Amino acid sequence: MGATDSWGDNTITDNNKAWGTNLWAPGIVWYSIFTLMEIRRIESNTSTTVTAESNWDISPMLDTVFEVLTTATWSLNNEITGDNISGDGTTNITWDLE
């Protein structure tokens, strides 16, 4: 978990990190701002910056909390195991991550 110090079209930088190069690739990075959640596959990383495979729809802001996960911690089978659209218009989707 980290907090953004800066960002680009498809990057997030946390100057407090000291990751190994490409420690998180392949993997995913995600963050949420208000009601929006961005999830992207990780293309590469440096000691302080994660680069996603595609651009953000909504750019993170200063101190946006983000998390990175490596494929060593889960395997993706692309199955949606459940969904729920509630009466108030919120939507929940559950993926089967093994």
DSSP file (Angstrom, degrees, kcal/mol; ACC not computed):
  #  RESIDUE AA STRUCTURE BP1 BP2  ACC     N-H-->O    O-->H-N    N-H-->O    O-->H-N    TCO  KAPPA ALPHA  PHI   PSI    X-CA   Y-CA   Z-CA
    1    1 A M              0   0    0      0, 0.0     2,-0.3     0, 0.0    66,-0.2   0.000 360.0 360.0 360.0 144.7    0.0    0.0    0.0
    2    2 A G  E     -A   66   0A   0     64,-2.4    64,-2.1    62,-0.0     2,-0.4  -0.868 360.0-121.2-149.9-177.4    1.2    3.5   -0.8
    3    3 A A  E     -A   65   0A   0     -2,-0.3    13,-0.2    62,-0.2    62,-0.2  -0.999  36.8-106.2-136.9 135.9    0.1    7.1   -1.3
    4    4 A T        +     0   0    0     60,-1.9    59,-2.8    -2,-0.4    10,-0.2  -0.362  32.8 172.2 -69.2 133.3    0.7    9.1   -4.4
    5    5 A D  S    S-     0   0    0      8,-3.6     2,-0.3     1,-0.5     9,-0.2   0.650  78.7 -12.3-100.1 -31.7    3.4   11.8   -4.5
    6    6 A S  E     -D   13   0B   0      7,-1.4     7,-2.8    55,-0.1    -1,-0.5  -0.959  65.7-166.9-158.7 170.3    3.0   12.3   -8.2
    7    7 A W  E     -D   12   0B   0     -2,-0.3     5,-0.2     5,-0.2     2,-0.2  -0.972   4.9-161.1-157.1 165.0    1.4   10.6  -11.2
    8    8 A G        -     0   0    0      3,-1.5     3,-0.3    -2,-0.3    48,-0.2  -0.637  55.5 -65.3-134.0-165.5    1.2   10.5  -15.0
    9    9 A D  S    S+     0   0    0      1,-0.2    47,-2.8    -2,-0.2    45,-0.0   0.847 133.7   2.4 -57.1 -35.6   -1.1    9.2  -17.6
   10   10 A N  S    S+     0   0    0     45,-0.3    42,-3.4    49,-0.0     2,-0.3   0.064 117.5  88.9-140.6  26.1   -0.5    5.6  -16.5
   11   11 A T  E     - E   0  51B   0     -3,-0.3    -3,-1.5    40,-0.2     2,-0.4  -0.902  46.7-164.5-128.1 156.1    1.9    5.9  -13.5
   12   12 A I  E     -DE   7  50B   0     38,-1.9    38,-2.6    -2,-0.3     2,-0.4  -0.995  13.3-161.7-134.0 132.6    1.8    6.3   -9.8
   13   13 A T  E     -DE   6  49B   0     -7,-2.8    -8,-3.6    -2,-0.4    -7,-1.4  -0.960  13.2-179.5-119.8 132.3    4.8    7.4   -7.8
   14   14 A D    >   -     0   0    0     34,-2.8     3,-1.9    -2,-0.4   -10,-0.1  -0.932  12.3-162.1-125.7 104.4    5.4    7.0   -4.1
   15   15 A N  T 3  S+     0   0    0     -2,-0.5    -1,-0.1     1,-0.3    34,-0.1   0.561  85.3  67.8 -66.8  -8.1    8.8    8.5   -3.1
   16   16 A N  T 3  S+     0   0    0    -13,-0.2    -1,-0.3    32,-0.1     2,-0.2   0.447  85.1  93.3 -88.8  -1.0    8.7    6.6    0.2
   17   17 A K    <   -     0   0    0     -3,-1.9    30,-0.1    31,-0.1   -15,-0.0  -0.504  48.8-172.9 -91.6 160.8    9.1    3.2   -1.6
   18   18 A A        +     0   0    0     -2,-0.2    30,-0.2    28,-0.1    29,-0.1  -0.363  27.1 166.3-145.2  56.6   12.2    1.2   -2.4
   19   19 A W        -     0   0    0     28,-2.2     2,-0.2    27,-0.2    30,-0.1  -0.299  40.8-106.4 -73.4 156.3   10.9   -1.6   -4.5
   20   20 A G    >   -     0   0    0      1,-0.1     3,-2.0    27,-0.1     4,-0.3  -0.563  52.8 -84.3 -74.0 148.9   13.0   -3.9   -6.6
   21   21 A T  T 3  S-     0   0    0      1,-0.3    25,-0.2    -2,-0.2    -1,-0.1  -0.361 112.0  -2.7 -59.1 128.6   12.8   -3.3  -10.3
   22   22 A N  T >  S+     0   0    0     23,-2.1     3,-0.5    -2,-0.1    -1,-0.3   0.708  86.5 139.8  58.7  25.6    9.7   -5.1  -11.8
   23   23 A L  T <  S+     0   0    0     -3,-2.0    -2,-0.1     1,-0.2    -1,-0.1   0.852  76.7  40.8 -59.2 -35.4    8.9   -6.6   -8.4
   24   24 A W  T 3  S+     0   0    0     -4,-0.3    18,-0.2    46,-0.1    -1,-0.2   0.466  89.6 131.8 -97.2  -3.2    5.2   -6.0   -9.1
   25   25 A A    <   +     0   0    0     -3,-0.5     2,-0.1     1,-0.1    18,-0.1  -0.855  68.2  29.2-100.9 130.5    5.1   -7.0  -12.8
   26   26 A P  S    S+     0   0    0      0, 0.0    45,-1.6     0, 0.0     2,-0.3   0.629 107.5  85.5 -79.4 153.1    3.0   -8.8  -13.7
   27   27 A G  E    S-B   70   0A   0     15,-0.5    15,-2.4    43,-0.3     2,-0.3  -0.923  70.3 -87.3-178.0-161.7    0.4   -7.8  -11.2
   28   28 A I  E     -BC  69  41A   0     41,-2.8    41,-2.7    -2,-0.3     2,-0.4  -0.959  19.6-158.4-133.0 154.2   -2.3   -5.2  -10.6
   29   29 A V  E     +BC  68  40A   0     11,-2.5    11,-2.5    -2,-0.3     2,-0.3  -0.987  19.4 175.5-125.6 139.6   -2.5   -1.7   -9.2
   30   30 A W  E     +BC  67  39A   0     37,-2.4    37,-2.4    -2,-0.4     2,-0.3  -0.991   9.6 165.3-144.5 153.3   -5.7   -0.3   -7.9
   31   31 A Y  E     -BC  66  38A   0      7,-1.8     7,-2.8    -2,-0.3     2,-0.4  -0.965  20.5-140.4-153.9 163.9   -7.0    2.8   -6.1
   32   32 A S  E     - C   0  37A   0     33,-0.7     2,-0.4    -2,-0.3    33,-0.2  -0.992   7.4-168.5-133.3 144.6  -10.3    4.5   -5.5
   33   33 A I  E >   - C   0  36A   0      3,-2.5     3,-2.8    -2,-0.4     2,-0.3  -0.986  69.5 -48.3-129.2 118.0  -11.3    8.1   -5.5
   34   34 A F  T 3  S-     0   0    0     -2,-0.4    -2,-0.0     1,-0.3     0, 0.0  -0.401 127.3 -17.9  54.9-112.7  -14.8    8.8   -4.1
   35   35 A T  T 3  S+     0   0    0     -2,-0.3     2,-0.4    -3,-0.1    -1,-0.3   0.391 118.5  95.8-103.4   3.2  -17.0    6.2   -5.8
   36   36 A L  E <   -C   33   0A   0     -3,-2.8    -3,-2.5     2,-0.0     2,-0.5  -0.785  52.2-167.2 -97.7 135.7  -14.6    5.4   -8.7
   37   37 A M  E     -C   32   0A   0     -2,-0.4     2,-0.5    -5,-0.2    -5,-0.2  -0.988   4.0-160.7-121.3 126.7  -12.2    2.5   -8.5
   38   38 A E  E     +C   31   0A   0     -7,-2.8    -7,-1.8    -2,-0.5     2,-0.4  -0.909  10.2 179.6-105.8 130.5   -9.4    2.1  -11.1
   39   39 A I  E     +C   30   0A   0     -2,-0.5     2,-0.3    -9,-0.2    -9,-0.2  -0.999   7.6 169.0-130.9 128.5   -7.7   -1.3  -11.6
   40   40 A R  E     -C   29   0A   0    -11,-2.5   -11,-2.5    -2,-0.4     2,-0.2  -0.983  36.6-111.7-138.5 149.6   -4.9   -1.8  -14.1
   41   41 A R  E     -C   28   0A   0     -2,-0.3    12,-2.6   -13,-0.2     2,-0.5  -0.567  40.5-116.8 -72.8 144.4   -2.4   -4.5  -15.0
   42   42 A I  E     -F   52   0B   0    -15,-2.4   -15,-0.5    10,-0.2    10,-0.3  -0.741  28.0-176.7 -89.1 126.5    1.1   -3.5  -14.1
   43   43 A E  E     -     0   0B   0      8,-2.8     2,-0.3    -2,-0.5     9,-0.2   0.858  66.6 -34.2 -84.7 -42.6    3.5   -3.2  -17.0
   44   44 A S  E     -F   51   0B   0      7,-1.6     7,-2.9   -20,-0.1    -1,-0.4  -0.968  53.4-146.7-165.6 171.0    6.6   -2.4  -15.0
   45   45 A N  E     -F   50   0B   0     -2,-0.3   -23,-2.1     5,-0.2     5,-0.2  -0.990   0.1-158.5-150.9 152.5    7.9   -0.7  -11.9
   46   46 A T        -     0   0    0      3,-2.6   -27,-0.2    -2,-0.3   -23,-0.1  -0.321  56.1 -74.9-105.5-164.6   11.0    1.2  -10.6
   47   47 A S  S    S+     0   0    0      1,-0.2   -28,-2.2    -2,-0.1     3,-0.1   0.765 129.9  11.3 -67.7 -23.7   12.0    1.7   -7.0
   48   48 A T  S    S+     0   0    0    -30,-0.2   -34,-2.8     1,-0.1     2,-0.4   0.496 117.3  69.5-130.3  -9.3    9.3    4.3   -6.6
   49   49 A T  E     -E   13   0B   0    -36,-0.2    -3,-2.6   -30,-0.1     2,-0.5  -0.948  53.6-157.2-126.6 134.6    6.9    4.2   -9.6
   50   50 A V  E     -EF  12  45B   0    -38,-2.6   -38,-1.9    -2,-0.4     2,-0.5  -0.915  12.4-156.8-103.4 131.6    4.4    1.7  -10.9
   51   51 A T  E     -EF  11  44B   0     -7,-2.9    -8,-2.8    -2,-0.5    -7,-1.6  -0.950   9.0-149.8-111.2 121.6    3.6    1.9  -14.6
   52   52 A A  E     - F   0  42B   0    -42,-3.4   -10,-0.2    -2,-0.5     4,-0.1  -0.468  22.3-119.0 -85.2 159.6    0.2    0.5  -15.7
   53   53 A E  S    S+     0   0    0    -12,-2.6     2,-0.3    -2,-0.1   -11,-0.1   0.768  96.3  25.3 -69.4 -25.9   -0.4   -1.1  -19.1
   54   54 A S  S    S-     0   0    0    -13,-0.3    -2,-0.1   -44,-0.1   -11,-0.1  -0.926  93.4 -88.1-138.0 162.8   -3.1    1.5  -20.0
   55   55 A N        -     0   0    0     -2,-0.3   -45,-0.3     1,-0.1     2,-0.1  -0.247  45.1-102.7 -69.2 154.4   -3.9    5.1  -19.0
   56   56 A W        -     0   0    0    -47,-2.8     3,-0.2   -48,-0.2    -1,-0.1  -0.460  14.4-146.0 -69.9 145.9   -6.1    6.0  -16.0
   57   57 A D  S    S+     0   0    0      1,-0.3     2,-0.4    -2,-0.1    -1,-0.1   0.891  96.9  20.5 -74.6 -43.9   -9.7    7.1  -16.8
   58   58 A I  S    S-     0   0    0     -3,-0.1    -1,-0.3   -25,-0.0   -20,-0.0  -0.996  94.3-123.7-124.9 122.9   -9.5    9.5  -13.8
   59   59 A S        -     0   0    0     -2,-0.4   -50,-0.1    -3,-0.2   -49,-0.0  -0.339  27.8-111.2 -66.3 144.3   -6.0   10.5  -12.6
   60   60 A P        -     0   0    0      0, 0.0     2,-0.2     0, 0.0    -1,-0.1  -0.216  31.6-132.2 -64.1 166.9   -5.1    9.9   -9.0
   61   61 A M    >   -     0   0    0      1,-0.1     3,-2.1   -55,-0.1   -57,-0.3  -0.686  39.1 -65.7-114.3 170.8   -4.7   12.9   -6.7
   62   62 A L  T 3  S+     0   0    0      1,-0.3   -57,-0.2    -2,-0.2     3,-0.1  -0.361 123.8  10.3 -56.1 132.4   -2.0   13.8   -4.2
   63   63 A D  T 3  S+     0   0    0    -59,-2.8     2,-0.3     1,-0.3    -1,-0.3   0.620  84.4 160.9  68.2  17.0   -2.0   11.3   -1.4
   64   64 A T    <   -     0   0    0     -3,-2.1   -60,-1.9   -60,-0.1     2,-0.4  -0.547  41.4-125.8 -63.3 127.6   -4.4    8.9   -3.1
   65   65 A V  E     +A    3   0A   0     -2,-0.3   -33,-0.7   -33,-0.2     2,-0.3  -0.629  37.4 175.8 -78.7 131.8   -4.0    5.6   -1.4
   66   66 A F  E     -AB   2  31A   0    -64,-2.1   -64,-2.4    -2,-0.4     2,-0.4  -0.887  17.4-151.2-132.7 164.1   -3.2    2.7   -3.8
   67   67 A E  E     - B   0  30A   0    -37,-2.4   -37,-2.4    -2,-0.3     2,-0.4  -0.995   2.7-155.8-137.7 143.8   -2.3   -0.9   -3.6
   68   68 A V  E     - B   0  29A   0     -2,-0.4     2,-0.4   -39,-0.2   -39,-0.2  -0.950   8.9-171.3-118.7 141.1   -0.3   -3.2   -5.7
   69   69 A L  E     - B   0  28A   0    -41,-2.7   -41,-2.8    -2,-0.4     2,-0.3  -0.993  12.8-143.3-130.3 137.4   -0.7   -7.0   -5.9
   70   70 A T  E >   - B   0  27A   0     -2,-0.4     3,-2.1   -43,-0.2     4,-0.3  -0.666  27.3-115.5 -95.5 155.8    1.6   -9.5   -7.7
   71   71 A T  G >  S+     0   0    0    -45,-1.6     3,-0.7     1,-0.3   -44,-0.1   0.655 110.4  75.8 -65.8 -13.0    0.3  -12.5   -9.4
   72   72 A A  G 3  S+     0   0    0      1,-0.2    -1,-0.3     3,-0.0     3,-0.1   0.730  94.4  51.3 -67.6 -19.8    2.1  -14.6   -6.9
   73   73 A T  G <  S+     0   0    0     -3,-2.1     2,-0.3     1,-0.2    -1,-0.2   0.553 124.4   4.0 -94.9  -8.5   -0.6  -13.7   -4.4
   74   74 A W    <   -     0   0    0     -3,-0.7     2,-0.4    -4,-0.3    -1,-0.2  -0.982  60.4-132.9-163.8 160.9   -3.6  -14.7   -6.6
   75   75 A S        -     0   0    0     -2,-0.3    23,-1.8    -3,-0.1     2,-0.5  -0.991  22.7-137.8-123.3 137.9   -4.5  -16.3   -9.9
   76   76 A L  E     +G   97   0C   0     -2,-0.4    21,-0.1    21,-0.2    -2,-0.0  -0.808  25.0 172.1 -98.8 123.4   -7.1  -14.7  -12.1
   77   77 A N  E     -     0   0C   0     19,-0.8    -1,-0.1    -2,-0.5     3,-0.1   0.347  43.4-128.2-109.4   5.7   -9.6  -17.0  -13.8
   78   78 A N  E     +     0   0C   0      1,-0.2     2,-0.6    18,-0.1    19,-0.1   0.692  59.7 140.4  60.3  22.2  -11.7  -14.1  -15.2
   79   79 A E  E     -     0   0C   0     17,-0.4    17,-2.2     2,-0.0     2,-0.7  -0.854  46.9-146.3 -98.0 126.9  -14.9  -15.5  -13.7
   80   80 A I  E     -G   95   0C   0     -2,-0.6    15,-0.2    15,-0.2     3,-0.1  -0.833  14.9-172.5 -86.4 119.3  -17.4  -13.2  -12.2
   81   81 A T  E     -     0   0C   0     13,-2.3     2,-0.3    -2,-0.7    14,-0.2   0.586  61.1  -7.1 -93.6 -11.3  -19.0  -15.2   -9.4
   82   82 A G  E     -G   94   0C   0     12,-1.2    12,-2.7     2,-0.0     2,-0.3  -0.937  53.1-165.5-174.5 153.7  -21.7  -12.8   -8.5
   83   83 A D  E     -G   93   0C   0     -2,-0.3     2,-0.3    10,-0.2    10,-0.2  -0.988   4.1-169.5-145.9 155.9  -23.2   -9.4   -9.0
   84   84 A N  E     -G   92   0C   0      8,-2.3     8,-2.3    -2,-0.3     2,-0.7  -0.928   9.5-167.2-150.1 118.1  -25.7   -7.2   -7.2
   85   85 A I  E     -G   91   0C   0     -2,-0.3     6,-0.2     6,-0.2     5,-0.0  -0.932  27.3-151.9-104.7 111.9  -27.3   -4.0   -8.3
   86   86 A S    >   -     0   0    0      4,-2.4     3,-1.8    -2,-0.7    -2,-0.0  -0.235  27.0-102.1 -83.0 170.5  -28.9   -2.6   -5.2
   87   87 A G  T 3  S+     0   0    0      1,-0.3    -1,-0.1     2,-0.1    -2,-0.0   0.746 119.7  58.3 -62.4 -25.5  -32.0   -0.4   -4.9
   88   88 A D  T 3  S-     0   0    0      2,-0.1    -1,-0.3     1,-0.0     3,-0.1   0.391 120.1-105.8 -89.1   6.2  -29.9    2.7   -4.3
   89   89 A G  S <  S+     0   0    0     -3,-1.8     2,-0.2     1,-0.3    -2,-0.1   0.386  75.9 134.4  91.5  -4.5  -28.1    2.2   -7.6
   90   90 A T        -     0   0    0     -5,-0.0    -4,-2.4     1,-0.0     2,-0.4  -0.503  41.9-148.7 -78.0 151.4  -24.8    0.9   -6.2
   91   91 A T  E     -G   85   0C   0     -6,-0.2     2,-0.4    -2,-0.2    -6,-0.2  -0.964  11.7-168.7-124.5 136.6  -23.2   -2.1   -7.9
   92   92 A N  E     -G   84   0C   0     -8,-2.3    -8,-2.3    -2,-0.4     2,-0.4  -0.992   4.8-174.8-122.1 130.6  -21.1   -4.9   -6.5
   93   93 A I  E     -G   83   0C   0     -2,-0.4     2,-0.5   -10,-0.2   -10,-0.2  -0.990   9.2-156.0-124.3 135.1  -19.3   -7.4   -8.6
   94   94 A T  E     -G   82   0C   0    -12,-2.7   -13,-2.3    -2,-0.4   -12,-1.2  -0.948   5.2-160.8-114.1 125.0  -17.3  -10.3   -7.2
   95   95 A W  E     -G   80   0C   0     -2,-0.5     2,-1.1   -15,-0.2   -15,-0.2  -0.770  24.4-120.5 -99.4 150.2  -14.5  -12.0   -9.1
   96   96 A D  E     +     0   0C   0    -17,-2.2   -19,-0.8    -2,-0.3     2,-0.6  -0.767  37.5 176.2 -88.8  93.6  -13.2  -15.5   -8.3
   97   97 A L  E      G   76   0C   0     -2,-1.1   -21,-0.2   -21,-0.1    -2,-0.0  -0.902 360.0 360.0-101.3 116.2   -9.6  -14.8   -7.4
   98   98 A E              0   0    0    -23,-1.8   -22,-0.1    -2,-0.6    -1,-0.1   0.440 360.0 360.0 -93.0 360.0   -7.9  -18.0   -6.3
